[in-house]
């Protein structure tokens, strides 16, 4: 029981951090909700993004953050757009 309470109140944990040019890439784990987050921020402009990633994809997302961000964006636009199948 004590462990469950401690995990619920546990702070976010930084699993990995790296710099790529001006981009800071962080891989974070939120133990209270058991969620892995990828955070990318341009240290010059302050622009960036945060996305949730599956635990099994965490390391790949850490090294290829823009591919995962693009895939997330594409999946959202695919959900909103109607799909048309055309026989050639």
Secondary structure as UniProt FT lines:
FT   HELIX           2..8
FT   STRAND          13..20
FT   TURN            21..22
FT   STRAND          23..30
FT   TURN            31..34
FT   STRAND          35..42
FT   TURN            43..45
FT   STRAND          48..53
FT   HELIX           55..57
FT   HELIX           58..63
FT   HELIX           65..80
//
